[in-house]
Amino acid sequence: MKIGLDIMGGDYAPVEAIKGVQLFFEQSTDPSVHLLLIGNPEAAAPYLSMLEPYQSRYTLVPATQVVGMHEHPTKALKEKPDSSISVGFGLLAMKKADAFISAGNTGAMLVGSMYSVKNIEGILRPTIASPIPREDGKYNLLLDVGINADCKAEHLVQFAQLGSLYMQHVEGIEHPRVGLLNIGEEEGKGNILAQATYPLLKEDKQINFVGNMEGRDIFLDKSDVLVCEGFVGNVVLKMAESIYQIFSEQRKISDPFLNNFNYEIYGGTPILGINEPVIIGHGISHALAFKNMIEVAGKIVHSDLMNIFKKHFSQTATA
C-alpha cells in the first residue's frame, strides 16, 4: 500500500508533517504501508534525519512548487503543475498511490478530487465527513460538513448511504444507525429540505434510518451517521471544534469527553464519493494529526471502501 502525503501542506509544513511520519513509523509496524512524501527536497532536508531509521519505508517525491493557503484553487493547480498537491493527485490518477493526504489548500484539494480522480459513477455530489465525539467515547459521522452548502433531498440520501457504508466497512459497525439532523424529532418537522428528505430515508431499505436527530442528540449514542446539508454541518463542526479550544486549551479543564474534541486525534476528513481515497487535514495540523491522517487513509484502503462504493452505486443505478 502506497500512501501519498503532501509534506508542504499546512501552516507548519514541512516539519510537522515529517514529525507525523516519524510518529506513525514509531507506532506502526505494518510493513505493507509505504509513504510517498511529496514536497520540496531542500525544504524537507533539515528534518529528514528524523526518518533515518525508516528509510526503507518511505520515498521522497520531489515537487518544487506549493499551492498557498489563500491562492485560487483552480488557477493555482493550472499554473503550478509541479506543486505538491498537483503531483499527489497525479500519482493517485496514475495508480502510483493508493491514497492521498494533504493539510494544504482545501479548495485545491476539492478541485483536484473532482477533476483528477472524479466522482464515482452514480454519485450526484461527493461529500466530506467528519467525526463528532459522543459521550460513550465513540463518534457520530457527520456529513456534509462544508462542500455542499445547498442540497436537494436526493443528495442527503446519497450522503446517508455513503456514511453508512463508511461506518460499516471502515469502523466495523454492522448496522449503522442513520439520523437526519433536524429541529424536532417528529416526522414532518423542519424546513422544506428536511421534510422532503425524511420520507426518502424512511423508504430506503439499504440504510438503518432511525429518524430525526435534534441538536441535543449530536453527542449522544442515538445514531452513528448524522446527515445534513453542508451549511448546517459546517456550523456544527466549527462549534464542536470551539468546545475543545474553550474548555481544554483556554480553561485547562481535563476531561476524557472534552479531550475527544481535539480534532488532531481524528486526523482529517475523508472525501466520500470519488474514485480514490483522499483525506483533507486541518491547515493548523501538527504531528499527531498527520499521524492519524495516515492511519485513516490506511484503514480506508484496507477496507476496499472505494470498490464497495462503486458496487453499491452501480447496483442502485440499475435498480
C-alpha positions as CSV (number, residue, x, y, z in Angstrom):
1,M,0.0,0.0,0.0
2,K,1.4,3.4,-1.1
3,I,0.0,6.5,0.6
4,G,0.9,9.9,-0.8
5,L,1.5,12.6,1.8
6,D,1.8,16.3,0.9
7,I,4.6,17.4,3.3
8,M,4.3,21.0,2.1
9,G,0.6,21.4,3.1
10,G,-0.4,23.2,6.2
11,D,0.8,26.2,8.3
12,Y,3.6,24.2,9.9
13,A,5.0,22.4,6.8
14,P,7.2,20.5,6.4
15,V,8.4,20.0,9.9
16,E,5.1,18.9,11.5
17,A,4.2,16.6,8.6
18,I,7.6,14.9,8.9
19,K,7.2,14.6,12.7
20,G,3.9,13.0,12.0
21,V,5.5,10.5,9.7
22,Q,8.1,9.7,12.4
23,L,5.3,9.2,14.9
24,F,3.5,6.9,12.5
25,F,6.6,4.8,11.9
26,E,7.3,4.6,15.6
27,Q,3.8,3.3,16.4
28,S,3.0,1.2,13.3
29,T,4.7,-2.0,12.4
30,D,2.6,-2.6,9.3
31,P,5.1,-3.4,6.6
32,S,2.5,-3.0,3.8
33,V,2.4,0.8,4.3
34,H,4.9,2.7,2.2
35,L,4.7,6.5,2.3
36,L,5.3,8.8,-0.6
37,L,6.4,12.1,0.9
38,I,5.7,14.8,-1.7
39,G,7.4,18.1,-1.5
40,N,10.4,20.3,-1.9
41,P,13.6,18.3,-1.1
42,E,15.5,21.3,0.0
43,A,12.8,22.3,2.4
44,A,12.5,18.8,3.8
45,A,16.2,18.1,4.1
46,P,16.8,19.7,7.5
47,Y,14.2,17.3,9.0
48,L,14.7,14.0,7.2
49,S,17.3,12.9,9.8
50,M,14.2,12.1,12.0
51,L,13.3,9.4,9.5
52,E,16.7,7.9,9.2
53,P,15.8,4.6,10.9
54,Y,12.9,4.2,8.5
55,Q,14.5,4.9,5.1
56,S,13.0,1.7,3.5
57,R,9.5,2.7,4.5
58,Y,9.2,6.0,2.6
59,T,10.2,7.6,-0.7
60,L,10.7,11.3,-1.2
61,V,8.9,12.5,-4.3
62,P,10.2,15.9,-5.5
63,A,7.7,18.7,-6.0
64,T,9.2,22.2,-6.5
65,Q,6.0,24.3,-6.1
66,V,3.5,24.9,-3.3
67,V,-0.2,26.0,-3.6
68,G,-0.6,28.7,-0.9
69,M,-3.4,28.5,1.5
70,H,-5.1,31.6,0.1
71,E,-4.5,31.0,-3.6
72,H,-7.4,30.5,-6.0
73,P,-7.7,26.7,-6.3
74,T,-8.3,26.2,-10.0
75,K,-5.8,28.9,-11.1
76,A,-3.1,27.5,-8.7
77,L,-3.4,23.9,-9.9
78,K,-3.3,25.1,-13.5
79,E,-0.3,27.4,-13.1
80,K,1.6,25.1,-10.7
81,P,1.7,21.6,-12.2
82,D,4.7,20.7,-10.1
83,S,3.0,21.7,-6.8
84,S,2.9,19.0,-4.1
85,I,-0.9,18.9,-4.4
86,S,-0.8,18.5,-8.2
87,V,1.9,15.9,-8.0
88,G,-0.1,14.0,-5.4
89,F,-3.2,13.9,-7.5
90,G,-1.1,12.8,-10.5
91,L,0.2,9.8,-8.5
92,L,-3.3,9.0,-7.5
93,A,-4.7,9.2,-11.0
94,M,-1.9,7.1,-12.4
95,K,-2.5,4.4,-9.7
96,K,1.0,5.0,-8.3
97,A,-0.5,5.9,-4.9
98,D,-3.5,4.2,-3.2
99,A,-4.5,7.3,-1.2
100,F,-3.5,11.0,-1.0
101,I,-3.4,13.2,2.1
102,S,-2.8,17.0,2.4
103,A,-3.4,19.7,5.0
104,G,-2.9,22.3,2.3
105,N,-5.3,24.5,0.4
106,T,-8.8,22.9,0.9
107,G,-10.2,24.3,-2.3
108,A,-7.3,22.9,-4.3
109,M,-7.9,19.5,-2.7
110,L,-11.6,19.6,-3.6
111,V,-10.9,20.8,-7.2
112,G,-8.2,18.1,-7.6
113,S,-10.5,15.4,-6.3
114,M,-13.3,16.3,-8.7
115,Y,-11.2,16.8,-11.8
116,S,-8.4,14.4,-11.3
117,V,-9.9,11.3,-9.7
118,K,-13.5,12.3,-10.4
119,N,-16.8,11.2,-8.9
120,I,-17.8,7.6,-8.7
121,E,-20.4,6.8,-11.4
122,G,-23.9,7.4,-10.0
123,I,-22.8,9.9,-7.3
124,L,-24.6,13.2,-7.7
125,R,-22.1,15.1,-5.4
126,P,-19.2,14.0,-3.3
127,T,-19.3,14.9,0.4
128,I,-16.8,15.4,3.2
129,A,-17.5,13.7,6.5
130,S,-16.2,14.5,10.0
131,P,-16.4,12.5,13.3
132,I,-18.2,14.2,16.1
133,P,-17.5,12.8,19.6
134,R,-20.1,11.0,21.6
135,E,-20.4,10.7,25.4
136,D,-19.7,6.9,25.1
137,G,-16.2,7.5,23.7
138,K,-17.2,6.7,20.1
139,Y,-18.3,9.1,17.4
140,N,-21.1,10.0,15.0
141,L,-20.1,10.6,11.4
142,L,-21.5,14.0,10.3
143,L,-21.9,14.7,6.6
144,D,-21.9,17.0,4.8
145,V,-19.6,19.4,6.7
146,G,-19.0,22.1,4.1
147,I,-18.7,21.5,0.4
148,N,-22.4,21.3,-0.3
149,A,-23.9,24.3,1.4
150,D,-27.2,23.9,-0.5
151,C,-28.6,20.4,-1.2
152,K,-31.6,18.6,-2.5
153,A,-33.2,15.6,-0.8
154,E,-31.5,13.2,-3.2
155,H,-28.1,14.4,-2.2
156,L,-28.8,13.8,1.5
157,V,-30.0,10.3,0.7
158,Q,-26.7,9.5,-1.0
159,F,-24.7,11.1,1.9
160,A,-26.6,8.7,4.2
161,Q,-25.7,5.8,2.0
162,L,-22.0,6.8,1.8
163,G,-21.8,7.5,5.6
164,S,-23.5,4.2,6.4
165,L,-21.1,2.2,4.2
166,Y,-18.1,4.0,5.7
167,M,-19.1,3.2,9.3
168,Q,-19.9,-0.4,8.4
169,H,-16.7,-1.2,6.5
170,V,-14.2,1.2,8.0
171,E,-15.4,1.3,11.6
172,G,-16.9,-2.2,11.7
173,I,-20.5,-1.2,12.8
174,E,-22.8,-3.9,11.4
175,H,-26.0,-1.9,11.0
176,P,-25.1,1.8,11.4
177,R,-28.0,4.0,12.6
178,V,-28.6,7.0,10.3
179,G,-30.2,10.1,11.7
180,L,-31.4,13.3,9.9
181,L,-30.3,16.4,11.7
182,N,-33.5,18.5,12.3
183,I,-35.2,20.9,14.6
184,G,-37.6,18.3,16.0
185,E,-37.9,14.6,16.4
186,E,-41.3,14.1,14.8
187,E,-41.8,13.3,11.2
188,G,-42.9,16.4,9.3
189,K,-40.6,18.8,11.3
190,G,-38.1,21.1,9.7
191,N,-37.6,23.1,6.6
192,I,-38.5,22.1,3.1
193,L,-35.3,20.1,2.6
194,A,-35.7,18.1,5.8
195,Q,-39.4,17.4,5.1
196,A,-38.5,16.2,1.6
197,T,-35.6,14.0,2.8
198,Y,-37.3,12.3,5.7
199,P,-39.7,10.0,3.6
200,L,-36.9,9.2,1.2
201,L,-34.6,8.0,4.0
202,K,-37.5,6.2,5.7
203,E,-38.2,4.2,2.4
204,D,-34.6,3.4,1.8
205,K,-34.1,-0.3,2.7
206,Q,-30.3,0.0,2.2
207,I,-29.9,2.1,5.4
208,N,-30.9,1.8,9.0
209,F,-32.8,5.1,9.3
210,V,-33.7,5.9,12.9
211,G,-35.5,9.3,12.4
212,N,-34.8,12.9,13.1
213,M,-32.0,13.9,15.5
214,E,-32.1,17.3,17.3
215,G,-29.1,19.4,18.2
216,R,-29.1,17.9,21.7
217,D,-28.7,14.4,20.3
218,I,-25.5,15.1,18.4
219,F,-23.2,14.0,21.2
220,L,-25.4,11.1,22.3
221,D,-25.5,7.4,21.4
222,K,-28.6,7.7,19.3
223,S,-27.1,7.4,15.9
224,D,-23.9,6.5,14.1
225,V,-24.3,8.7,11.0
226,L,-25.8,12.2,11.0
227,V,-26.9,13.7,7.7
228,C,-27.4,17.4,6.9
229,E,-26.6,20.0,4.2
230,G,-23.1,21.4,4.3
231,F,-24.1,24.8,5.7
232,V,-25.6,23.3,8.9
233,G,-22.8,20.6,9.1
234,N,-20.0,23.2,8.9
235,V,-21.6,25.3,11.7
236,V,-21.9,22.1,13.9
237,L,-18.3,21.1,13.1
238,K,-16.9,24.6,14.0
239,M,-18.9,24.7,17.1
240,A,-17.6,21.3,18.2
241,E,-14.0,22.4,17.5
242,S,-14.6,25.5,19.7
243,I,-15.6,23.3,22.6
244,Y,-12.0,21.9,22.9
245,Q,-10.4,25.3,22.4
246,I,-12.5,27.0,25.1
247,F,-12.6,24.3,27.8
248,S,-9.4,22.3,27.3
249,E,-6.9,24.8,25.8
250,Q,-8.1,28.1,27.4
251,R,-9.6,27.0,30.7
252,K,-7.3,24.0,31.1
253,I,-10.2,21.6,32.1
254,S,-9.2,18.0,31.8
255,D,-12.0,15.6,31.0
256,P,-12.0,12.4,28.8
257,F,-15.0,13.5,26.9
258,L,-13.6,17.0,26.3
259,N,-10.3,15.5,25.1
260,N,-12.2,13.8,22.3
261,F,-13.0,17.1,20.8
262,N,-9.3,17.6,19.8
263,Y,-9.5,17.3,16.0
264,E,-6.0,16.0,15.9
265,I,-6.9,12.6,17.2
266,Y,-9.2,12.0,14.2
267,G,-6.6,13.2,11.6
268,G,-8.5,14.6,8.7
269,T,-11.8,14.4,6.9
270,P,-12.3,11.9,4.0
271,I,-13.9,13.0,0.7
272,L,-16.6,10.3,0.1
273,G,-18.0,9.6,-3.4
274,I,-14.8,10.0,-5.5
275,N,-12.9,7.2,-7.2
276,E,-9.8,7.2,-4.9
277,P,-9.2,7.8,-1.2
278,V,-8.4,11.5,-0.4
279,I,-8.0,12.9,3.1
280,I,-8.1,16.6,3.9
281,G,-6.3,17.8,7.0
282,H,-6.8,20.9,9.1
283,G,-4.4,23.7,8.0
284,I,-3.1,24.0,11.5
285,S,-2.3,20.3,11.9
286,H,0.6,19.2,14.0
287,A,2.4,15.8,14.1
288,L,-0.4,13.9,15.9
289,A,-3.0,14.9,13.2
290,F,-0.6,13.9,10.4
291,K,0.0,10.5,12.0
292,N,-3.7,9.9,12.4
293,M,-4.4,11.0,8.8
294,I,-2.1,8.3,7.6
295,E,-3.9,5.8,9.8
296,V,-7.3,6.9,8.5
297,A,-6.1,6.5,4.9
298,G,-4.7,3.1,5.6
299,K,-8.0,1.9,7.1
300,I,-9.9,3.1,4.1
301,V,-7.5,1.4,1.7
302,H,-7.5,-1.8,3.7
303,S,-11.3,-1.8,3.8
304,D,-11.5,-1.6,0.0
305,L,-14.1,1.1,0.5
306,M,-13.9,2.7,-2.9
307,N,-14.8,-0.6,-4.6
308,I,-17.6,-1.1,-2.1
309,F,-19.0,2.4,-3.0
310,K,-18.7,1.6,-6.8
311,K,-20.5,-1.7,-6.5
312,H,-23.3,-0.2,-4.3
313,F,-24.0,2.8,-6.6
314,S,-23.8,0.8,-9.8
315,Q,-26.5,-1.5,-8.4
316,T,-28.5,1.5,-7.3
317,A,-28.3,3.0,-10.8
318,T,-29.6,-0.2,-12.4
319,A,-32.3,-0.9,-9.8
